[in-house]
Each structure stands twice: as C-alpha cells, then as structure tokens.
Amino acid sequence: MSKAVNTNDPKYSRLTIGVCPDQWGVWFPRDPKQMDPRQAWQEMAEAGFEVIETGPFGYFPTDPAELRRWCDEFGMRVVAGTGWGILHKEEAWPQTLETFRAIAETHAAVGAEYIVHLPPLYRDDKTWEWTDDRVLSPEAWRLYVEHANALGRMLLEDYGLKMVLHPHGDSHIETPEEIARVLDATDPAYVNLCLDSGHVVYGGGDPVRLVADYPERVTYVHIKAFDEDITREAHEKDWPFGEAVTKGASVCPPAGLPEMHAFVDALAELSTTSSRDIYCICEQDCYPCDPSFPKPNAVNMRTYLAECGLGLA
C-alpha cells in the first residue's frame, strides 16, 4: 500500500508527500561533497518515499529512458524537475530558455507535472561572494516579470508542465513583500508559487499566512523548517544564506518554524476547498553533510509529518 497519501483521514487525502535531493545534501549537479546519485535515490526509497522531485538538473539521469529505469527499479514516481535561470537580464534569457527546454523535455517524457524555477542568488552558494545587485532596478524587475510569464507559458504550452516560482534566501524573492510583488505582477495562468516553508520563514514570513493570502497561487510545496534564533542572527549579522545553513539554520521538524501541524492543516484545508491535489516535497538544507546523516534524518521527518497528517509512517 502506498504511504505517500494519508488514506486514513479524508481531511489530508489530497496531500502527497515526496522528497528531493536537497534532503540528501545535494545542491549542485556535480560536487565531490555530495553522495553518489544512485546511492541517494536508493536511500530515498529505503526511507519510504515513492514520489520525487529530481533537484539540480544533471544530478540524476537527464536521459528520459534512464530516468524511467531508475523510477521502475526503486518504485518511485517523478512529479517535478528543478532549474536555475536568470530572468532579470536580457542577455541571459536565451540560455535560461535553453536550460528549461532541456529540463522540460526530460521531465515531460517521464510524466512529471511541475517545473520549479529557483531564482539566481545575489551571493554565490559556495564562495558566498556577491554576484549581483541586492535590489533589482525597475527595468530589471520588469524583465523578471516578463520573462517569468514567458517561461511559464512556454513550459505549459509546449510541454504541458506547470511552472512554480521558488522563494529563496539571498534572492530577489525572499521577503513577504517580494513574494507578494512577484505574485501580484505575474499571470496565474503561467506562474504560480512553490511555497517553500523554510525559505518563507528565513525571509521573515509566515507560511500559514501565505496560504491564506494567496490560496489560488499555492499549487506546490517544499516542506521545510528553519531555526528561529539562527535565522534572526543570520539577518542581524548579514550572513550569506550558505553560511546560515552551515551553522544549522535548516532543521528537522518538530524543531524550528513553521509549526507543522498548523501548516499541514492549512494545506489540507486549501486542498479541500480548492479541490486541488498538492505535492509536499520534504527538504532540509544540509549541504555539505556526512553521508550517514540524510537517511535516518529523513525517516524522522517522515514519521513526524505523518503525525501531522501528511502521508503515512
């Protein structure tokens, strides 16, 4: 019997729990500090996951036939792919389009439903050096919105995939005001929200409030928790996001915020009132981590989230 959906309580029956490589300490397509991809996928299956978002494009197979073989071997189903792409610079737009077409071709071929757009950061993930302006100019913002709409339209019309924008620490959609700004400016036919509860907390927001404020735009979820005190210190001292992670900002529930019973209940209510199935993908930023850490940690997270109503333990 599948444990991805809580079949014991109809209240939660439209929520599906899944996983992605971030939960296994994976941020990059290739990196010597990351686990071997096949080992990670196998451990995800052993931890009880049946639904997967593939994470950084190139970490797992990009050939659809090979990706499908992995799915069949480990009893997993791909529901989403992930991509980084610059939207606010005209000269970067052709490369962004090319990147997302490649991601879309792979994922449409294996039956995925979503593509998660991760925003470029203004500080490098590894070196923590500044790489961009912290605040976008009016022209850069105009391009951001224009290209977000165009990218979402291309993915939907050409590949049947739904694009969701992902708020992120050290990006231009981090705070509640920035998230509201991008949602208010984009076309909901093509652009919606990947509500990453951890990044929303890191940006000073409340994920439960975000569900209430933008119920039509919350269509896909990364379920994650952040330590309130470390997050506060990170902003007070202006740490790069990567530094905050290395100092333990991202935590396993029930530690940290949001309080998961309230968050899962808000998602359950949204899924019921909107008649919408919602994928809730487990994440914990833990790059880099000891190889022995991810699997038992993920089992603990799944067990606790099942107590909150999400999936079955």
N, C-alpha and C positions, 0 to 999 in steps of 0.2 A: 504494500500500500504506500502511495506517495505521502511524504511528510512535509511537502513544500506548502501545502494549504491546510489550514485548520478545519478539518471536516467534522469536528466535534461541536463547534459553536457557529451557527449561521452568521452571527454578527461579524466574524472575521473571515468568512469564506471567500471573499473576493480579493483577499490579500495573499500574495505568493512570496515566500522568502527565497532568496537566492544569494549568490556570492560573486565576488570578482577578485582579481589578483591583488588588489590593494590590501585585502585582508591577509594576504600571504607576504606582505612587504615588498610588493612589486610596483614600481613607479615608471619603469623605463622598458622599451622593447628588448634591450640587451644591457646587462650590467653584471659585473663579476660578483657584486654583493647580493645578488638575487638568487633564489632557488632555481634549479633546473625546471623548465616548464612542465615536463611530463610528471615529475615528482609532485609539483604543486597541484596540478589537475587531479592526480590520483588522490592526494591528501584531501582535497576539497570533497571528492566523492566519499572518501572514508569518513569524513566529518559529517556526512549525512545530507550534503547539498545535491540537488537534482537540477537546479536552474543556475545558469552562469551568464555573466557579462564578461566579455573577453579581455577587457582592460587595454593596456598600451598595444596598439596595432603592431604586430611583429613578435610579440612575446609568445603567443600561441600561434599555431599554423595560420597562414594567410590564404593558403590554397583551400577552397571550399570542400573538396573531396577529402583532404586530410583532416580538416577540422571536423567534418561529419564522422569520420572514422574514430576520432577521439571521443566525440559525443557518444557514439554507439558503444565503444569499449567501456566507458566509465558510467554509462547510464545518465548522461547529462543532456540538457537542452539549452541552446544558446538563445537568449532573448534580446541581447543588445551588444553593440560594439561601441568603442570609445575612440575619440580622436581629439588631438590638439590642433587648433587652427587659428591663425591671426585674422581677425575680422576688421580691425580698425585702420589698416594700412593698405592703400590701393595696390602697392607693388607686391604685397604678399598674397593678394586674393587669388591669382591663378594657381599658386602652389597649394593654398588651402582647398580650393575646388578639386584639384587633382588628388590630394590626400584623401578627401572624404569620398570621392568616387571609388577609389580603391577599397576603402573600408566598406562602403555600401555594397559593392559587387560581391565581396566575400560573405557579408552577413545576410544579405537578401537571399543568397543561394542556400543558406542553411536555415532559413525560416525565422530569422530574428525580426523583431518588431520595432526596436528603437536604436537610435544612434545618439550617444551622449557627447555633446560638444564641451570639452574642457577649455576654459579660456587661457590664453597665454598669461604667464605671471610677469610682474614687473621686477621680480628678483629671481635669479637663477635657482633652480631646485637643488643643485649640488654645490655651487660655489657661493650662493647667497648674494652674488654681486647684482647691482642694479642693471637691468637690461632694457627698461622702458620708462616712460613718464608714469608717475603715480596717478595722476589725474588726467583724463583724456580731454583734449581740446574739443570745442564744439564740432569742428569738422571731423575729427577722429570719431566722435560719438555718432555723428550722422552716418559715417561709413559702417560703424559697428552694427547699427540697427539695420541699415540697408542690406548688408551682407548676411546678417543673421536670417533675415526674411528670405533672401535669395537662396541661401544654403538649405534652409528648411524646405523651401518649395522644391528645389532640385531633388532632395532626398525622398520627398513624398511622391512627387510626380514621376520620377524616373525609376525609383526603386521600391516604392511602397513602404518606406521607412519613416517613422516619426522622430523628429529631432527635438531634443530637450537640452536647454542650456543649464550648465552646472556652475553654481556659485562656488568661489574658491578663495581661500586666504591668499593674500598678496596678488589679487587680480582686480580687474575693474568692475566685477560684480561680486562684491563681498558683503557689504553692509545692507541692512534692510532697505535703506533709501536707494542704493544702487540696484538691488534686485527689483524693487518696485519700478524704478525708472526704465529698466530694460523690458520688463513685462508690459508696462503701460505703452511702450513705444513700438512693440513688435506685434506681428499679426498672429493671433492664436490659431489660425488655420495651419500655420507652418512652424511656429516656435512656441514651445511650452517649457515647463520647468522640471529639471531633475532636482528635486528637493533633497539636498544633502544635509541632513540634520546636524551633522558635526560642523560643517563649514558655516552653516547658518549661525550656530552658537558662537563659533570663532569670530564671525563678523559682527557679533553683538545683537543678533536677532533671536526670535523665539519661533521654532519650527511649528508649534501648535498654532500660534497666531498666524503664521504664513499660510497654513492650510485654510484657516477661516477667512483670511483676506483675499486669497486667490484660489478658490476651490476649483474653478474651471481650468486653471493653468497647471495644477499639480497633477501630473499624469504618471510620474515615475519617481522612485525614491531610492536614495542611498541612506541606509540607516546606520548611524554612527554617533558616538558620544565624545564630548570634549570636557576635560577637566576645567572647572570654572576658575580656579585660582591661577593655574599655569597660563590659561588664556588671558586673564587680566594682566598678569606680569608680562606676557609677550607683547601686549599692546602698550603697556606703560613704558617698556624699555625698547620698543620698536624692533623686536627680534624678527628676522626673516621667518616665514612660515616653516621652512625646513628645520630651523633651529628649535622652534617651539615643539615640533614633532620629536626631535631627538631628546628633548627634555621631558617628554612624557605627556604632551598635551592631549593626544588621542588615546582614549581609554576604552576598556571593555565594560559595557553595562552590566550591573546597575550603577557602576561608578559614573560620574560625570553627568552632563546635561545633553539632551533633554531627558526628563523623567520619562522612561519608555512606556509605562502603562498609559499615561496621558497621550503620548504621541501616537502610539499604535491605535488607541481608541479613536483619536481624531481621524486617522487614516481610514479606519473601519467605517466610521460614520460617513466620511466622504465617499468611499467606495459604494456604500449602500444607497445614499441619496442621489448619487450621480449615475448609478448602475454601471460603474467603471471598475474593471479589474486593475489592480495596481501591483506592480512588482516592487518589492522591498529588498534591495540588494545590500547584504552585510558588508561593512567596510570598517577597517581600523588602520589609520595611517601608522605604519611601523617600519618604514624604510630608514636604515637597514636594520635587520633583526637576525637573531640567532635562528638557524633552521629548525631548532626544536620548539620554537615559540608558537608559530601560527596555528598548527592543528589543534592542540588542546585548548588554546585560547578561543578559537572559532567554535569548538564544541561547547565551551562555556557560554559563549554569546548566543548560540542557537538555543541552548537549554533555557537560558533566561528569557529570551524573546518568546519562546513557546509559552512560558509562564505568563507573558503579557498578552498572549492570544495570537501571536504571529507564528504560523506553522505548528508542527507537532514535534515534540522532542523524540 
